[in-house]
Amino acid sequence: MWAEAAGGSTRAWIATRDLSSNALTSLDWLVVTDPVFGAAGDGVRDDTASIQAAIDAATTVPGGTVYIPRGTYMLSQPLLLPAGEAPTIVGSGWTSVLKLAIGADCYAIEMSGADTRVAIKDLTIDGNESGQTAASGGIYGAGAVACRIDNVHFIACRDDALYLGPQTGGAFGHNNRIFGCLFDQSMGSEGPGRGIHCDSNDENQIVACDFEFLGGSGGTTFETAVCILDRAGTQFIDACNFVGGADNNTKGIRIQDASATKINGCNFDGTAGDSIFIVGTGNVITGCTIFSPGEVGSLTGQVSGIHLEFGTRDNLIVGNSIASSTTAGKTRSLIREEATGDAGPNLIVGNTLITKGALAVGTVEIDGAGTVFTHNLGAGTATIATKAIKDADTPRASTITPAADPDLTLEVEANSTYDVECVAVWTNGGGGMRMTWIAPAGATMTWTDNDGVGVVGPTGVVTFASATGTTLKGTLVTGATAGNLTLSWAQNTSNATSLSSTRPCRRCRSTTPSPSKSGRSAAPGRGSTSTWPSWL
């Protein structure tokens, strides 16, 4: 018989066979509408058994192929793929539709959890989410290994359009390729309505796919509305497009407790939630274009282009272009790094930051310890916080000559302005405390302690006869020379009993344009009975 291929632009001759009397070979394509299988493809009849029979028959030889001509094939149960090398399933283009019947409450195609390898291409999978009340979707790939999903249109899937999960026993699935697929129209779902969910399935390539108007109202915590949820890490996400998701504030990509995922050359067009959201380490975001985050949806002033949320460290964010919404107050910030979970250091370098409408908070929010933020065009008057923390107590005795603290040093850039705050705690073993600063040549500084003593110049001194703590605040303005700002201190009166600086810390904030701000932090102090300092 003649069969259409490539969406009807070409035709190929496919020989049908009487399976009862002729042995099947790897050259045969089994057509689900052949009388021996009897699928109707009329959008009414339940074709589950017919297509399953073709899959089972094609499994009898390596390399078997099941062909689905144009039409709509209703499914009341999942099509089950065998373990090992499953047959290729191919349609004539997106007019070949596998559609879940009302109340099917399953995935259209399911794997068993055993190592399964299959190619599925050139068709549509319609999850018919409005007709489902329990977990359902497109392809449930538990145990998927080296599968190929090409040119598939996933539409209206309640939970996941494509789920890639572990093998039975817990071994990771891996090395699947998803190419040129469209994931769309799940905002009305009562489930999470995700596009791709990678769960204990890594090293996958997601390339040249479109994610549009996804994200349902269901799901809990991090499993809510998102186009791609990566819980495994080591993914390759390249040249994909992410659009909209207004109804449930859908994020573009969420990396959750995962590492080593690469997001490269993707486009994010007005996502309702954060375009890229990271809880993880060692991920790479490069060459992406992000514009108008938060333009749609109900999270006015809460959405950022790239959001590093908890415990993020060793991530590389380089060479991206990020622009705010043209509507004032819609976008919170272009890059947001939270300090929670001992975040930092991360490297954020060489990005283009474009403010079109006023930002709700600022161009960037950088709060991780030791994060390097440098050579980013358009950082403007960004608020960039860096801090240093004592690693251990530092005792000094029999000296009134201030010396640099071994821990409390921050790098400062030339021609920049910093708000400086230091919360200092010490044991008053003897002699009191005197404090001053060491700053780059040409820097000016005005500062005070919490008694209101004003000091001019970084080399000015404040003294304490018997107190055991203070807060220093001031403004540092650097000149043409970059360098370090360091707290320097000694006893106020020479005494043989040691004075110990215990776990003080300092934060600097930039309030003027600067090419970079960076800092260092160490682990919290040990062995001290002093009060733990906190940031205001």
C-alpha positions as CSV (number, residue, x, y, z in Angstrom):
1,M,0.0,0.0,0.0
2,W,1.0,3.6,-0.5
3,A,1.6,5.6,2.7
4,E,2.1,9.2,3.2
5,A,5.3,10.3,4.9
6,A,6.8,13.6,6.0
7,G,3.4,15.2,6.6
8,G,2.1,14.2,3.2
9,S,4.8,15.7,1.1
10,T,6.1,12.3,0.0
11,R,4.7,8.8,-0.3
12,A,6.3,5.5,0.2
13,W,5.2,1.9,-0.7
14,I,4.7,-0.3,2.3
15,A,4.0,-3.9,1.8
16,T,1.4,-5.4,4.2
17,R,1.7,-9.0,5.2
18,D,-0.6,-11.8,6.3
19,L,1.1,-12.5,9.6
20,S,-0.6,-15.9,10.0
21,S,1.3,-17.3,7.1
22,N,4.3,-15.1,6.4
23,A,7.3,-14.6,8.7
24,L,7.9,-10.9,9.6
25,T,11.2,-9.3,8.7
26,S,12.9,-6.2,9.9
27,L,12.1,-4.5,6.5
28,D,8.3,-4.6,7.2
29,W,6.4,-1.7,8.4
30,L,3.2,-2.7,10.1
31,V,0.4,-0.4,9.4
32,V,-2.1,-0.1,12.2
33,T,-5.1,0.3,9.8
34,D,-4.2,-2.9,8.0
35,P,-7.2,-5.3,8.4
36,V,-5.0,-7.7,10.4
37,F,-4.9,-5.0,13.1
38,G,-8.0,-3.0,12.3
39,A,-7.4,0.5,13.7
40,A,-10.0,3.0,12.5
41,G,-8.4,6.4,13.2
42,D,-11.8,8.0,13.1
43,G,-11.6,9.8,16.4
44,V,-14.5,7.7,17.8
45,R,-13.6,4.0,17.9
46,D,-11.2,2.8,20.7
47,D,-8.1,1.8,18.8
48,T,-6.0,0.7,21.8
49,A,-6.1,-3.0,21.1
50,S,-5.4,-2.6,17.4
51,I,-2.3,-0.5,17.8
52,Q,-1.1,-2.7,20.7
53,A,-1.4,-5.7,18.5
54,A,0.8,-4.0,15.8
55,I,3.4,-3.1,18.5
56,D,3.5,-6.7,19.8
57,A,3.8,-8.0,16.3
58,A,6.7,-5.6,15.4
59,T,8.5,-6.7,18.5
60,T,9.1,-10.1,17.2
61,V,12.1,-9.0,15.1
62,P,14.7,-6.4,15.8
63,G,14.1,-3.1,14.1
64,G,10.4,-3.5,13.5
65,T,8.4,-0.4,12.7
66,V,4.7,0.5,13.5
67,Y,3.3,3.0,11.1
68,I,0.3,5.2,12.1
69,P,-1.3,6.9,9.1
70,R,-3.1,10.3,9.4
71,G,-6.2,10.1,11.6
72,T,-7.2,10.4,15.2
73,Y,-6.7,7.2,17.2
74,M,-8.6,7.0,20.5
75,L,-6.9,5.3,23.4
76,S,-8.6,4.0,26.6
77,Q,-5.5,2.4,28.0
78,P,-1.8,3.0,27.6
79,L,0.2,1.5,24.7
80,L,2.8,-0.7,26.4
81,L,6.3,-0.9,25.1
82,P,8.4,-4.0,25.7
83,A,11.7,-3.9,27.5
84,G,14.9,-3.8,25.5
85,E,14.7,-2.6,21.9
86,A,11.1,-1.7,21.2
87,P,9.8,-1.1,17.7
88,T,9.9,2.3,16.1
89,I,6.6,4.1,16.1
90,V,6.2,6.6,13.3
91,G,3.3,8.7,12.0
92,S,2.8,10.7,8.8
93,G,3.3,14.0,10.7
94,W,1.2,15.8,13.2
95,T,-2.0,14.8,11.6
96,S,-1.4,11.3,13.0
97,V,-2.9,11.7,16.4
98,L,-2.9,9.4,19.4
99,K,-5.6,10.8,21.8
100,L,-6.6,9.8,25.2
101,A,-10.3,9.0,25.6
102,I,-12.3,10.7,28.3
103,G,-11.5,9.0,31.6
104,A,-8.5,7.0,30.4
105,D,-6.4,8.5,33.3
106,C,-3.2,7.0,31.9
107,Y,-0.3,8.0,29.7
108,A,-0.7,7.4,25.9
109,I,2.5,5.4,25.8
110,E,4.1,3.7,28.8
111,M,7.4,1.9,29.5
112,S,7.6,-0.8,32.2
113,G,10.7,0.5,34.1
114,A,13.0,-2.0,32.5
115,D,15.8,-0.7,30.2
116,T,13.7,0.4,27.1
117,R,15.0,1.8,23.8
118,V,12.5,3.2,21.3
119,A,12.1,5.8,18.6
120,I,8.9,7.7,18.4
121,K,8.5,10.3,15.7
122,D,6.3,12.3,13.4
123,L,3.0,12.3,15.2
124,T,0.8,14.0,17.8
125,I,0.0,12.8,21.3
126,D,-3.1,14.5,22.7
127,G,-3.4,14.1,26.5
128,N,-7.0,15.5,26.4
129,E,-6.4,16.9,29.9
130,S,-10.0,18.2,30.3
131,G,-11.2,14.6,30.2
132,Q,-8.7,13.2,32.8
133,T,-9.1,13.2,36.6
134,A,-5.9,11.2,37.6
135,A,-2.3,11.1,36.6
136,S,-2.0,11.0,32.8
137,G,-0.1,12.5,29.9
138,G,1.9,11.7,26.8
139,I,4.8,9.3,27.2
140,Y,5.7,7.7,30.6
141,G,9.4,6.8,30.1
142,A,10.3,4.9,33.2
143,G,13.6,3.2,32.3
144,A,14.0,5.1,29.1
145,V,17.6,4.6,27.7
146,A,18.9,6.0,24.4
147,C,15.3,6.7,23.2
148,R,14.7,9.1,20.3
149,I,11.6,11.3,20.4
150,D,11.6,13.4,17.3
151,N,9.0,15.8,15.8
152,V,6.3,14.9,18.2
153,H,3.5,17.4,19.1
154,F,2.5,16.9,22.7
155,I,-0.7,18.8,23.5
156,A,-3.0,19.2,26.5
157,C,-1.2,16.8,28.9
158,R,-2.5,16.7,32.4
159,D,0.7,15.8,34.4
160,D,3.7,15.4,32.1
161,A,3.8,15.4,28.4
162,L,7.1,13.4,28.6
163,Y,8.3,11.8,31.8
164,L,11.8,10.3,31.8
165,G,12.3,8.2,35.0
166,P,14.6,5.6,36.6
167,Q,14.8,2.0,35.8
168,T,13.3,-0.6,38.1
169,G,15.6,-1.0,41.1
170,G,16.7,2.7,41.0
171,A,19.3,2.8,38.2
172,F,19.2,6.0,36.3
173,G,17.7,6.1,32.8
174,H,20.0,8.1,30.4
175,N,21.1,9.3,27.0
176,N,17.7,10.0,25.5
177,R,17.3,12.6,22.7
178,I,14.2,14.8,22.3
179,F,14.5,16.8,19.1
180,G,12.1,19.3,17.3
181,C,9.1,18.6,19.5
182,L,6.3,21.0,20.4
183,F,4.8,21.0,24.0
184,D,1.8,23.2,24.4
185,Q,-1.7,23.9,25.8
186,S,-1.9,22.5,29.3
187,M,-2.7,25.6,31.3
188,G,-6.3,24.4,31.9
189,S,-5.0,21.1,33.5
190,E,-5.9,20.2,37.0
191,G,-2.5,18.6,37.2
192,P,0.9,20.3,37.0
193,G,0.8,20.4,33.1
194,R,4.6,20.1,32.6
195,G,6.3,19.7,29.3
196,I,9.3,17.4,30.3
197,H,10.1,15.9,33.7
198,C,13.5,14.3,34.2
199,D,13.5,12.3,37.4
200,S,16.5,10.0,38.0
201,N,17.1,10.1,34.2
202,D,20.1,12.1,33.1
203,E,22.5,12.9,30.2
204,N,19.5,13.7,28.0
205,Q,19.6,16.0,25.0
206,I,16.6,18.3,24.7
207,V,17.2,20.2,21.4
208,A,15.2,22.7,19.3
209,C,11.9,22.2,21.1
210,D,9.1,24.7,21.7
211,F,7.3,25.0,25.1
212,E,4.2,27.2,24.9
213,F,1.3,27.9,27.3
214,L,2.1,25.1,29.7
215,G,1.5,24.7,33.4
216,G,-1.6,23.5,35.1
217,S,-3.0,24.3,38.6
218,G,-2.0,21.1,40.3
219,G,1.2,19.7,41.8
220,T,2.9,20.5,45.1
221,T,6.1,22.5,46.1
222,F,8.6,22.3,43.2
223,E,6.4,20.1,41.2
224,T,4.1,22.9,40.2
225,A,3.8,24.6,36.8
226,V,7.0,24.5,34.8
227,C,8.0,23.7,31.2
228,I,11.0,21.6,32.1
229,L,11.6,20.1,35.6
230,D,15.1,18.7,36.0
231,R,15.5,16.6,39.1
232,A,18.4,14.5,37.8
233,G,21.0,16.9,36.4
234,T,23.6,16.5,33.6
235,Q,21.1,17.5,30.9
236,F,21.8,19.3,27.7
237,I,19.0,21.8,26.9
238,D,19.9,23.6,23.7
239,A,18.1,26.0,21.3
240,C,14.7,25.7,22.8
241,N,11.9,28.3,23.0
242,F,9.7,29.1,26.1
243,V,6.6,31.2,25.9
244,G,3.8,32.4,28.2
245,G,2.2,30.3,30.9
246,A,0.1,33.1,32.4
247,D,-2.7,31.1,34.0
248,N,-0.6,29.5,36.7
249,N,2.6,31.5,36.6
250,T,4.6,28.9,34.8
251,K,8.4,28.9,35.1
252,G,10.6,28.1,32.1
253,I,13.2,25.7,33.4
254,R,13.5,24.5,37.0
255,I,16.7,22.7,38.1
256,Q,15.8,21.1,41.5
257,D,18.6,19.7,43.7
258,A,20.6,18.8,40.6
259,S,23.9,19.7,39.1
260,A,25.9,19.8,35.8
261,T,22.9,20.7,33.6
262,K,23.8,22.9,30.6
263,I,21.2,25.4,29.2
264,N,22.5,26.9,26.0
265,G,21.2,29.2,23.4
266,C,17.5,29.1,24.6
267,N,14.9,31.8,24.2
268,F,12.5,32.9,26.9
269,D,9.7,35.1,25.8
270,G,7.7,36.6,28.6
271,T,7.5,33.6,31.0
272,A,5.0,34.2,33.8
273,G,7.4,32.7,36.4
274,D,11.2,32.9,36.6
275,S,12.6,32.0,33.2
276,I,15.4,29.9,34.8
277,F,15.1,28.8,38.4
278,I,18.0,26.9,40.0
279,V,18.4,25.0,43.3
280,G,21.6,23.2,42.5
281,T,25.4,23.3,41.9
282,G,27.7,23.3,39.0
283,N,25.1,24.2,36.3
284,V,25.9,26.3,33.2
285,I,23.6,28.9,31.7
286,T,25.1,30.4,28.5
287,G,24.1,32.3,25.4
288,C,20.4,32.5,26.3
289,T,18.0,35.4,25.4
290,I,15.5,36.3,28.1
291,F,13.1,39.1,27.8
292,S,10.1,40.4,29.7
293,P,10.0,37.9,32.6
294,G,6.8,38.4,34.5
295,E,5.1,40.2,31.7
296,V,2.1,37.9,32.0
297,G,0.7,36.2,35.0
298,S,-0.2,37.4,38.5
299,L,3.3,37.6,40.1
300,T,3.8,41.3,39.4
301,G,7.2,42.4,40.8
302,Q,8.2,38.9,41.9
303,V,9.7,37.3,38.7
304,S,13.3,37.3,37.7
305,G,15.1,36.2,34.5
306,I,17.5,33.9,36.3
307,H,16.8,33.0,39.9
308,L,19.4,31.1,42.1
309,E,17.2,30.3,45.1
310,F,18.8,28.0,47.7
311,G,22.2,26.5,48.3
312,T,23.4,27.4,44.8
313,R,27.2,27.1,44.3
314,D,29.6,26.8,41.5
315,N,27.1,27.7,38.8
316,L,28.3,29.6,35.7
317,I,26.1,32.2,34.2
318,V,27.8,33.7,31.2
319,G,27.0,35.5,27.9
320,N,23.3,35.8,28.3
321,S,21.1,38.7,27.3
322,I,18.3,39.5,29.8
323,A,15.8,42.4,29.4
324,S,13.0,43.4,31.7
325,S,9.4,43.9,30.8
326,T,8.6,47.3,29.3
327,T,5.9,47.7,31.9
328,A,7.3,49.3,35.0
329,G,7.3,47.0,38.1
330,K,6.4,43.8,36.3
331,T,10.0,42.3,36.5
332,R,11.6,42.0,39.9
333,S,15.2,41.8,38.8
334,L,17.2,40.4,35.9
335,I,19.4,38.1,37.9
336,R,18.6,37.1,41.5
337,E,20.9,35.2,43.8
338,E,19.6,34.4,47.3
339,A,21.9,33.9,50.3
340,T,19.8,31.1,51.8
341,G,21.4,27.6,52.3
342,D,25.0,28.9,52.3
343,A,24.7,30.0,48.7
344,G,27.8,31.0,46.8
345,P,30.2,31.3,45.2
346,N,28.8,31.5,41.7
347,L,30.4,33.0,38.7
348,I,28.2,35.6,36.8
349,V,30.2,37.2,34.0
350,G,29.8,38.8,30.6
351,N,26.0,39.1,30.5
352,T,24.0,41.9,28.9
353,L,21.4,43.4,31.3
354,I,18.8,45.6,29.7
355,T,16.3,47.6,31.8
356,K,13.3,48.6,29.6
357,G,10.7,49.2,32.3
358,A,11.5,50.1,35.9
359,L,12.4,47.0,37.9
360,A,10.6,46.2,41.2
361,V,13.8,45.6,43.1
362,G,16.9,46.2,41.0
363,T,18.9,45.1,38.0
364,V,20.5,42.3,40.0
365,E,20.4,40.9,43.5
366,I,23.7,39.1,44.4
367,D,23.8,37.8,48.0
368,G,25.8,34.6,47.8
369,A,29.1,34.4,49.7
370,G,32.0,34.9,47.4
371,T,30.0,35.2,44.2
372,V,32.0,36.9,41.4
373,F,29.8,39.3,39.4
374,T,32.0,41.0,36.7
375,H,32.0,42.5,33.3
376,N,28.2,42.5,33.0
377,L,27.0,45.3,30.6
378,G,24.2,47.3,32.1
379,A,24.5,46.4,35.7
380,G,24.0,50.1,36.5
381,T,23.3,50.9,40.1
382,A,22.8,47.2,41.0
383,T,22.7,46.2,44.6
384,I,25.5,43.6,44.9
385,A,26.1,42.2,48.4
386,T,29.3,40.3,49.3
387,K,30.5,39.3,52.7
388,A,33.4,37.8,54.7
389,I,33.0,35.7,57.8
390,K,35.5,34.7,60.5
391,D,36.7,31.2,60.2
392,A,38.2,31.1,63.7
393,D,38.9,33.3,66.7
394,T,42.0,35.5,66.4
395,P,43.8,36.3,69.7
396,R,46.2,39.3,70.1
397,A,48.1,40.5,73.2
398,S,50.6,43.1,74.2
399,T,50.1,45.4,71.2
400,I,48.3,48.6,70.4
401,T,49.3,48.6,66.7
402,P,46.4,47.6,64.5
403,A,47.0,44.7,62.1
404,A,44.8,43.3,59.3
405,D,42.3,40.6,60.4
406,P,43.2,37.4,58.6
407,D,39.7,36.7,57.5
408,L,37.8,40.0,57.1
409,T,38.9,41.2,53.7
410,L,36.8,41.9,50.6
411,E,37.8,42.8,47.1
412,V,36.7,46.2,45.9
413,E,36.8,47.7,42.4
414,A,38.1,51.0,41.2
415,N,35.8,54.0,40.8
416,S,33.0,52.5,42.9
417,T,30.9,53.3,45.9
418,Y,30.2,50.8,48.7
419,D,28.0,50.8,51.7
420,V,30.0,49.0,54.4
421,E,28.7,47.3,57.5
422,C,30.7,45.3,60.1
423,V,29.2,43.5,63.0
424,A,32.1,42.8,65.3
425,V,32.2,40.7,68.5
426,W,35.2,40.1,70.7
427,T,36.2,38.7,74.1
428,N,37.4,41.4,76.3
429,G,40.4,39.5,77.8
430,G,42.3,42.7,78.5
431,G,43.1,46.1,77.1
432,G,39.9,46.9,75.2
433,M,39.7,47.2,71.4
434,R,40.7,49.7,68.7
435,M,39.6,49.4,65.1
436,T,40.5,50.9,61.8
437,W,40.5,50.0,58.1
438,I,43.0,49.3,55.3
439,A,41.8,50.5,51.9
440,P,43.2,50.9,48.4
441,A,45.2,54.0,47.7
442,G,43.1,57.0,46.8
443,A,40.0,55.7,48.6
444,T,37.9,57.9,50.9
445,M,35.7,56.7,53.7
446,T,33.3,58.1,56.3
447,W,32.2,55.7,59.0
448,T,30.8,55.4,62.5
449,D,30.3,52.9,65.3
450,N,27.0,52.2,67.1
451,D,27.8,54.9,69.7
452,G,27.6,57.5,66.9
453,V,31.3,58.4,66.8
454,G,32.0,59.8,63.4
455,V,35.3,59.0,61.7
456,V,36.7,60.5,58.5
457,G,39.1,58.4,56.4
458,P,39.7,54.7,56.4
459,T,42.7,55.1,58.7
460,G,40.7,56.8,61.4
461,V,40.3,54.9,64.7
462,V,37.5,54.0,67.1
463,T,38.3,52.6,70.5
464,F,36.5,50.7,73.2
465,A,37.6,50.3,76.8
466,S,35.5,47.4,77.9
467,A,32.7,46.7,75.4
468,T,32.5,43.3,73.7
469,G,30.8,44.2,70.4
470,T,29.9,46.9,68.0
471,T,28.5,47.6,64.6
472,L,30.5,49.7,62.2
473,K,28.8,51.4,59.2
474,G,30.1,53.7,56.5
475,T,30.6,54.6,52.9
476,L,33.7,53.7,51.0
477,V,34.5,55.5,47.7
478,T,37.4,54.0,45.7
479,G,39.5,56.0,43.3
480,A,41.4,54.8,40.3
481,T,43.0,51.9,42.3
482,A,41.2,48.6,43.0
483,G,42.2,46.4,45.9
484,N,41.0,45.1,49.2
485,L,39.1,46.6,52.1
486,T,40.3,45.0,55.3
487,L,39.3,45.4,59.0
488,S,42.4,46.2,61.1
489,W,42.5,46.0,64.9
490,A,44.5,45.7,68.1
491,Q,44.2,46.1,71.9
492,N,43.4,49.6,72.9
493,T,45.7,49.3,75.9
494,S,48.6,46.9,75.8
495,N,47.9,44.0,78.0
496,A,49.4,40.5,78.3
497,T,45.9,38.9,78.4
498,S,44.8,38.1,74.9
499,L,42.0,39.9,73.2
500,S,40.1,37.7,70.7
501,S,38.2,38.8,67.6
502,T,35.4,36.2,67.4
503,R,33.3,35.6,64.4
504,P,32.6,39.2,63.2
505,C,31.5,39.6,59.6
506,R,31.1,42.4,57.0
507,R,29.0,43.1,54.0
508,C,29.6,45.6,51.2
509,R,26.9,46.9,48.9
510,S,27.6,48.8,45.6
511,T,25.3,51.7,44.9
512,T,27.1,53.1,41.8
513,P,28.0,51.6,38.4
514,S,30.9,49.2,38.7
515,P,32.3,46.5,36.5
516,S,32.5,44.0,39.3
517,K,32.0,43.2,42.9
518,S,33.4,40.1,44.6
519,G,34.0,38.8,48.1
520,R,35.3,35.9,50.1
521,S,33.7,34.1,52.9
522,A,35.0,31.4,55.3
523,A,33.2,28.9,57.5
524,P,31.6,30.3,60.7
525,G,33.9,30.7,63.7
526,R,34.6,27.8,66.0
527,G,35.1,27.5,69.8
528,S,33.7,30.9,70.7
529,T,31.2,31.6,73.5
530,S,30.4,35.1,72.0
531,T,27.1,36.0,70.5
532,W,26.8,35.1,66.8
533,P,26.7,38.3,64.7
534,S,23.9,38.9,62.3
535,W,23.3,41.1,59.3
536,L,20.8,44.0,59.5
